[in-house]
Amino acid sequence: MKIIITGLLLSITFFSFAQKNAERLINAKEAERIEKVLASDDMKGRKIYTPEIDRAADFIASEFKAAGLQTFNKAASYRQEFSMISAKMISTTCVIDNQPVDAKNVVVITSQQDFSITEKSGFETAVIGAGKNIFSEAQKFMRAGKNYLVFVDTSFARNFPRLSGFRRGLFKSNASVVFIMSTADPRTFTVEAKHEITEQKLANVVGILPGKSKKDEYVIFSGHYDHIGTGKAVNGDSIFNGANDDAAGTTAVIMLAKYFKALGNNERTIVFAAFTAEESGGFGAQYFSRQFDPAKVMAMFNIEMIGTESKWGKNSAYITGYEKTDMGKILEKNLAGTGFTFYPDPYPDQQLFYRSDNATLARLGVPAHTISTSKMDSEPNYHKVSDHVETLDMENMAMIIRSIALSSRSIVAGKDTPSRVNTEELR
């Protein structure tokens, strides 16, 4: 009995210490300070491929350095840089067993300007058969980092042309994937294609706190720092500041980094990531996710638009894909007695679980969820020039960030491990 009481007292003492640290480090004044930089007019809406988003990345990196984070994989910088390739098709020819294939039935996904292969080129062959989900199956080959020749069943004739959309968001890579709508099992083939290639640079901002006893197990806190830039003026304002979307999530990531560094007791390695290009297709999160073995990612807290009250009012937020793992139940348990409530996503028809930066890892089985308060059926400033810092409830936002910190503590400590997403549902 004495041992049980002692353990309970230690648990209560730790929770009290964690809560006091949360209240000291995560407050409305600090949230507003960060927001006013990220969502300032000077950032001009943080659109990708602009000097302003580079300035935002530098600011986030400086905050990570001030927090005392290490760089990811001992990199020289917090900036996780990568290149995006757009490949405009000029021409495609294909011959299978000496029979020409209509170019509309061939999609070549490559970063090579002049592409040419035969049966002797060493490409692995695969099939997307009838009844499969053509897009999720195609994504598997795209993510594999290998050269593939994929035969697609003719039942997909209607959707096959949409595979060409992969050309607009390619990571610079030596791997190529060729999709051919055919039932053939060829002895010989030739595929040639010419593309106009455009390469542009992007960067996530990533820092880590190495774990003590479970360094190879990861817990991720993330948000995206890009927004949609400038547009047609409304009442003289042409800047889409993106204070809630998603400077709010990025602010949370920065503040959580400082909180966990001060706490200094994470058994699992914590990764703090500010993603780029969410608004353009989630490319930052996709690149980031490729750097991890999904089996080693224990949980992902993606934070998106937490600057306004949820539909239930203050001290509440919702978790997308709540029913897909038991992570929400763990968070609720850790928040018992705090007065804060996490709810399941109230907008299931909008498929939010697969619309934000958690989606890439979630599709690979990781308990990766987005936490938000955005009223998706009535958020007044969503993707408008009116998404200003002044429209945010800083006190409530600070409470949400503190609650995320406290709710995650048993996962960060390695005591709780959320169940995995059932990837069979995605087939």
C-alpha positions as CSV (number, residue, x, y, z in Angstrom):
1,M,0.0,0.0,0.0
2,K,2.9,2.4,0.9
3,I,4.5,1.8,-2.5
4,I,1.2,2.5,-4.3
5,I,0.7,5.7,-2.4
6,T,4.3,6.8,-3.0
7,G,3.9,6.2,-6.7
8,L,0.6,8.2,-6.7
9,L,2.2,11.1,-4.9
10,L,5.1,11.1,-7.4
11,S,2.7,11.1,-10.3
12,I,0.7,14.0,-8.8
13,T,3.9,15.9,-8.1
14,F,5.1,15.4,-11.7
15,F,1.8,16.5,-13.1
16,S,1.8,19.7,-10.9
17,F,5.4,20.5,-12.1
18,A,4.4,19.9,-15.7
19,Q,1.3,22.1,-15.3
20,K,3.3,24.9,-13.7
21,N,5.9,24.8,-16.5
22,A,3.1,24.9,-19.1
23,E,1.5,27.9,-17.5
24,R,4.9,29.7,-17.2
25,L,6.1,29.0,-20.7
26,I,2.9,28.8,-22.7
27,N,1.0,32.0,-22.3
28,A,-1.0,34.4,-24.4
29,K,1.8,37.1,-24.5
30,E,4.3,34.7,-26.0
31,A,1.8,33.3,-28.5
32,E,1.0,36.8,-29.6
33,R,4.7,37.7,-30.0
34,I,5.3,34.8,-32.3
35,E,2.1,35.3,-34.2
36,K,2.9,39.0,-34.9
37,V,6.1,38.0,-36.7
38,L,4.7,35.1,-38.7
39,A,1.5,36.8,-39.7
40,S,2.8,40.3,-40.2
41,D,2.2,42.2,-43.5
42,D,6.0,42.0,-44.0
43,M,5.6,38.2,-44.5
44,K,3.2,38.9,-47.4
45,G,1.2,35.7,-46.8
46,R,4.2,33.3,-46.7
47,K,3.7,31.9,-50.2
48,I,6.1,29.2,-51.3
49,Y,9.0,30.2,-53.6
50,T,9.1,33.8,-52.2
51,P,11.7,35.7,-50.2
52,E,9.1,36.1,-47.5
53,I,8.6,32.4,-46.8
54,D,12.4,32.1,-46.5
55,R,12.3,34.9,-43.9
56,A,9.6,33.0,-42.0
57,A,11.8,29.9,-42.1
58,D,14.7,31.8,-40.7
59,F,12.6,33.1,-37.9
60,I,11.4,29.7,-37.0
61,A,14.9,28.3,-37.1
62,S,16.1,31.1,-34.7
63,E,13.3,30.2,-32.3
64,F,14.3,26.5,-32.4
65,K,17.9,27.5,-31.7
66,A,16.8,29.7,-28.8
67,A,14.8,26.8,-27.5
68,G,18.0,24.6,-27.5
69,L,16.9,22.1,-30.0
70,Q,19.3,19.9,-32.0
71,T,19.1,19.7,-35.8
72,F,17.6,16.7,-37.4
73,N,20.2,14.0,-38.2
74,K,23.0,16.4,-37.1
75,A,22.4,18.6,-40.2
76,A,24.2,21.9,-40.5
77,S,20.9,23.8,-40.3
78,Y,17.3,23.5,-39.0
79,R,16.2,24.0,-42.6
80,Q,15.3,20.7,-44.2
81,E,15.8,21.6,-47.8
82,F,14.5,19.7,-50.8
83,S,13.7,20.3,-54.5
84,M,10.3,20.1,-56.2
85,I,10.2,19.1,-59.9
86,S,7.5,19.9,-62.3
87,A,7.7,17.9,-65.5
88,K,5.7,19.1,-68.5
89,M,5.2,16.3,-71.0
90,I,6.3,17.1,-74.5
91,S,6.1,13.7,-76.1
92,T,5.7,10.0,-75.2
93,T,6.1,6.8,-77.3
94,C,5.6,3.2,-76.2
95,V,6.0,-0.1,-77.9
96,I,5.1,-3.4,-76.3
97,D,6.1,-6.7,-78.1
98,N,6.5,-4.7,-81.3
99,Q,3.0,-3.2,-81.0
100,P,2.6,0.6,-80.5
101,V,0.7,1.8,-77.5
102,D,-1.5,4.9,-77.7
103,A,0.3,7.7,-75.8
104,K,-2.8,8.5,-73.9
105,N,-2.5,5.1,-72.2
106,V,1.1,5.8,-70.9
107,V,2.0,8.1,-68.1
108,V,5.7,8.6,-67.3
109,I,6.6,10.1,-63.9
110,T,10.3,11.1,-64.0
111,S,12.6,14.0,-63.2
112,Q,14.6,13.2,-66.4
113,Q,14.3,15.5,-69.3
114,D,15.0,12.8,-71.8
115,F,13.7,9.4,-70.7
116,S,14.2,6.0,-72.4
117,I,13.9,2.4,-71.1
118,T,13.6,-1.1,-72.5
119,E,13.1,-4.5,-71.0
120,K,16.9,-4.5,-70.3
121,S,16.8,-1.4,-68.1
122,G,16.1,-3.2,-64.8
123,F,12.8,-1.7,-64.0
124,E,10.6,-3.8,-61.6
125,T,7.2,-4.7,-63.0
126,A,4.0,-4.5,-61.1
127,V,0.2,-4.5,-61.6
128,I,-2.7,-2.4,-60.4
129,G,-5.5,-4.9,-60.8
130,A,-9.2,-4.4,-61.1
131,G,-11.0,-3.5,-57.8
132,K,-8.0,-1.8,-56.3
133,N,-7.8,1.9,-55.4
134,I,-5.8,3.2,-58.4
135,F,-4.6,6.3,-56.6
136,S,-3.5,4.8,-53.3
137,E,-1.8,2.0,-55.2
138,A,-0.1,4.4,-57.5
139,Q,1.1,6.4,-54.5
140,K,2.8,3.3,-53.1
141,F,5.0,3.0,-56.2
142,M,5.7,6.7,-56.2
143,R,6.9,6.6,-52.6
144,A,9.0,3.5,-53.0
145,G,12.0,5.2,-54.4
146,K,12.5,2.5,-57.0
147,N,12.1,2.3,-60.8
148,Y,8.8,0.7,-61.7
149,L,6.9,-0.3,-64.8
150,V,3.3,-0.6,-63.6
151,F,0.5,-2.2,-65.7
152,V,-2.9,-0.7,-64.9
153,D,-6.0,-2.7,-65.6
154,T,-8.2,-1.3,-68.4
155,S,-11.1,-1.0,-66.0
156,F,-9.4,2.2,-64.8
157,A,-9.7,3.9,-68.2
158,R,-11.7,6.8,-66.8
159,N,-9.3,7.7,-64.0
160,F,-6.0,6.7,-65.7
161,P,-5.3,10.2,-67.2
162,R,-5.4,11.6,-63.7
163,L,-2.2,9.8,-62.9
164,S,-0.4,12.5,-64.9
165,G,-1.1,14.8,-62.0
166,F,1.9,13.3,-60.2
167,R,4.1,15.2,-62.7
168,R,3.2,18.5,-61.0
169,G,4.7,17.5,-57.6
170,L,7.8,15.4,-57.9
171,F,10.7,15.3,-55.5
172,K,14.1,15.4,-57.2
173,S,15.0,11.7,-57.5
174,N,16.7,9.2,-59.7
175,A,13.7,6.9,-59.5
176,S,11.1,6.9,-62.3
177,V,7.6,5.2,-62.5
178,V,5.9,4.3,-65.8
179,F,2.2,3.6,-65.8
180,I,0.8,1.7,-68.8
181,M,-2.9,0.9,-69.2
182,S,-2.6,-2.6,-70.5
183,T,-3.1,-6.2,-69.5
184,A,0.1,-7.2,-71.3
185,D,2.9,-9.2,-69.8
186,P,5.5,-8.1,-72.3
187,R,8.6,-9.9,-73.5
188,T,9.9,-6.7,-75.0
189,F,9.1,-3.0,-74.5
190,T,10.4,0.4,-75.2
191,V,9.2,3.6,-73.5
192,E,10.6,7.0,-74.5
193,A,9.5,10.4,-73.2
194,K,10.6,14.0,-73.4
195,H,9.7,16.6,-70.6
196,E,10.3,20.2,-69.9
197,I,11.7,20.1,-66.3
198,T,11.4,23.0,-63.8
199,E,13.1,22.7,-60.4
200,Q,12.4,24.8,-57.4
201,K,13.7,24.8,-53.8
202,L,11.6,24.4,-50.6
203,A,12.4,23.9,-47.0
204,N,10.8,22.5,-43.9
205,V,12.2,23.7,-40.5
206,V,12.9,20.8,-38.2
207,G,14.5,20.4,-34.7
208,I,14.7,17.6,-32.2
209,L,15.0,16.8,-28.5
210,P,16.7,13.4,-28.3
211,G,15.0,10.9,-26.0
212,K,16.7,9.5,-22.9
213,S,15.9,5.8,-22.9
214,K,14.0,5.5,-26.2
215,K,16.0,7.5,-28.7
216,D,14.8,5.5,-31.7
217,E,11.1,6.1,-30.9
218,Y,9.7,9.4,-32.2
219,V,6.8,11.7,-31.2
220,I,6.2,14.5,-33.7
221,F,4.6,17.9,-33.1
222,S,4.0,19.8,-36.4
223,G,2.2,22.6,-38.1
224,H,2.6,24.3,-41.5
225,Y,4.1,27.7,-41.9
226,D,3.2,28.5,-45.5
227,H,0.1,30.3,-46.6
228,I,-1.4,31.6,-49.9
229,G,0.4,34.9,-50.3
230,T,-1.3,37.9,-51.8
231,G,-4.3,38.4,-54.0
232,K,-7.1,40.7,-55.1
233,A,-7.5,43.5,-52.6
234,V,-10.5,43.7,-50.3
235,N,-11.0,47.1,-48.8
236,G,-7.4,47.9,-49.6
237,D,-6.0,44.7,-48.1
238,S,-4.4,42.2,-50.5
239,I,-2.3,40.1,-48.0
240,F,-3.6,36.7,-46.8
241,N,-1.8,36.9,-43.5
242,G,-2.7,33.4,-42.4
243,A,-2.7,34.1,-38.7
244,N,-4.9,31.2,-37.9
245,D,-4.0,29.1,-41.0
246,D,-1.5,28.1,-39.9
247,A,0.8,30.6,-38.1
248,A,-1.3,29.4,-35.1
249,G,-0.1,25.8,-35.5
250,T,3.5,26.9,-36.1
251,T,3.3,29.1,-33.0
252,A,2.2,26.1,-31.0
253,V,5.1,24.0,-32.3
254,I,7.6,26.7,-31.2
255,M,6.1,27.0,-27.8
256,L,5.9,23.3,-27.3
257,A,9.6,23.0,-28.2
258,K,10.5,25.5,-25.4
259,Y,8.2,23.7,-22.9
260,F,9.6,20.2,-23.5
261,K,13.2,21.5,-23.5
262,A,12.6,23.1,-20.1
263,L,10.9,20.0,-18.8
264,G,13.9,17.9,-19.9
265,N,12.5,14.5,-19.2
266,N,11.4,13.1,-22.6
267,E,12.2,9.4,-22.9
268,R,11.2,9.3,-26.5
269,T,12.8,11.6,-29.1
270,I,10.6,14.6,-29.9
271,V,10.6,16.1,-33.4
272,F,9.3,19.6,-33.9
273,A,8.5,20.3,-37.6
274,A,7.2,23.4,-39.4
275,F,6.1,22.3,-42.8
276,T,6.2,24.1,-46.1
277,A,3.8,23.7,-49.1
278,E,0.8,22.4,-47.2
279,E,-1.4,24.8,-49.2
280,S,0.1,23.5,-52.5
281,G,-0.4,19.8,-51.9
282,G,1.3,18.8,-48.6
283,F,4.7,18.4,-50.2
284,G,6.7,19.5,-47.1
285,A,5.0,16.8,-45.0
286,Q,5.5,14.2,-47.7
287,Y,9.2,14.9,-47.9
288,F,9.6,15.0,-44.2
289,S,7.7,11.7,-43.8
290,R,10.1,9.9,-46.1
291,Q,12.9,10.5,-43.6
292,F,11.4,8.1,-41.1
293,D,10.7,4.5,-40.7
294,P,6.9,4.7,-39.9
295,A,7.2,1.9,-37.4
296,K,9.4,4.1,-35.2
297,V,7.0,7.0,-35.1
298,M,4.8,6.4,-32.1
299,A,2.5,9.5,-32.5
300,M,2.1,12.7,-34.5
301,F,0.4,15.8,-33.2
302,N,-0.3,18.0,-36.2
303,I,-1.7,21.4,-35.1
304,E,-3.9,23.3,-37.6
305,M,-5.9,26.5,-36.9
306,I,-6.3,26.7,-33.1
307,G,-6.7,30.4,-32.8
308,T,-10.5,30.6,-32.6
309,E,-13.0,28.9,-30.4
310,S,-14.3,25.5,-31.4
311,K,-18.0,24.9,-31.9
312,W,-18.1,23.9,-28.2
313,G,-16.6,27.2,-27.0
314,K,-13.4,27.7,-25.0
315,N,-11.2,25.1,-23.5
316,S,-12.0,22.5,-26.3
317,A,-10.6,21.3,-29.6
318,Y,-11.2,18.3,-31.8
319,I,-9.1,15.5,-33.1
320,T,-9.4,14.4,-36.7
321,G,-9.7,10.6,-37.3
322,Y,-10.5,10.2,-33.6
323,E,-12.0,6.8,-34.1
324,K,-9.0,5.4,-36.1
325,T,-6.7,4.9,-33.1
326,D,-6.9,5.2,-29.3
327,M,-4.7,8.2,-29.1
328,G,-7.6,10.5,-28.3
329,K,-8.5,8.3,-25.3
330,I,-5.0,8.6,-24.0
331,L,-5.0,12.4,-24.3
332,E,-8.3,12.6,-22.5
333,K,-7.0,10.4,-19.6
334,N,-4.0,12.7,-19.3
335,L,-6.2,15.8,-19.2
336,A,-8.5,14.5,-16.4
337,G,-9.3,17.3,-14.0
338,T,-8.0,20.2,-16.2
339,G,-11.3,21.3,-17.5
340,F,-10.2,20.9,-21.1
341,T,-12.0,18.6,-23.6
342,F,-10.9,16.9,-26.8
343,Y,-13.8,15.9,-29.1
344,P,-14.0,13.7,-32.1
345,D,-14.0,15.6,-35.4
346,P,-17.5,17.1,-35.9
347,Y,-17.0,17.4,-39.7
348,P,-16.5,13.8,-40.9
349,D,-18.0,14.6,-44.3
350,Q,-15.1,16.9,-45.0
351,Q,-12.5,14.1,-44.7
352,L,-10.2,16.3,-42.6
353,F,-8.1,13.3,-41.4
354,Y,-6.6,13.0,-44.9
355,R,-6.6,16.7,-45.8
356,S,-3.7,18.0,-43.6
357,D,-0.1,17.2,-43.0
358,N,-0.8,14.2,-40.8
359,A,-2.1,12.3,-43.8
360,T,1.1,10.9,-45.2
361,L,2.2,9.2,-42.0
362,A,-1.4,8.2,-41.2
363,R,-1.7,6.3,-44.5
364,L,1.4,4.4,-43.4
365,G,-0.2,3.3,-40.1
366,V,1.1,6.0,-37.8
367,P,-1.3,7.3,-35.2
368,A,-1.0,10.8,-36.7
369,H,-3.9,13.2,-36.0
370,T,-4.6,16.8,-36.5
371,I,-5.8,18.9,-33.6
372,S,-7.9,21.9,-34.5
373,T,-10.7,24.2,-33.4
374,S,-11.6,25.6,-36.8
375,K,-15.4,25.6,-37.5
376,M,-15.1,24.3,-41.0
377,D,-18.7,25.0,-41.8
378,S,-18.6,28.7,-40.7
379,E,-15.0,29.9,-40.0
380,P,-15.3,33.6,-41.1
381,N,-11.7,34.3,-42.0
382,Y,-10.6,31.0,-43.5
383,H,-8.5,31.7,-46.6
384,K,-9.4,35.4,-46.5
385,V,-7.4,38.6,-46.2
386,S,-9.1,39.1,-42.8
387,D,-7.2,36.2,-41.2
388,H,-5.3,38.7,-38.9
389,V,-3.7,38.3,-35.5
390,E,-6.4,40.5,-34.0
391,T,-9.1,37.9,-34.9
392,L,-7.5,35.3,-32.6
393,D,-8.3,34.5,-29.0
394,M,-4.8,34.4,-27.6
395,E,-5.8,33.3,-24.1
396,N,-7.8,30.4,-25.4
397,M,-5.1,29.5,-27.9
398,A,-2.5,29.4,-25.1
399,M,-4.8,27.1,-23.1
400,I,-5.1,24.7,-26.1
401,I,-1.3,24.6,-26.5
402,R,-0.9,23.9,-22.8
403,S,-3.5,21.1,-23.1
404,I,-1.7,19.6,-26.0
405,A,1.5,19.6,-23.9
406,L,-0.1,18.0,-20.9
407,S,-2.2,15.5,-22.9
408,S,0.9,14.2,-24.6
409,R,3.1,13.6,-21.5
410,S,2.6,9.8,-21.1
411,I,3.3,9.3,-24.8
412,V,6.4,11.4,-24.7
413,A,7.4,9.6,-21.5
414,G,7.1,6.2,-23.3
415,K,4.4,5.0,-20.9
416,D,1.6,5.0,-23.5
417,T,1.8,4.0,-27.1
418,P,-1.3,4.7,-29.3
419,S,-2.7,2.0,-31.5
420,R,-1.9,2.1,-35.2
421,V,-4.1,3.2,-38.1
422,N,-5.6,0.2,-39.9
423,T,-4.1,0.6,-43.4
424,E,-6.3,-2.2,-44.7
425,E,-9.2,0.4,-44.7
426,L,-7.3,2.4,-47.3
427,R,-7.1,-0.4,-49.9
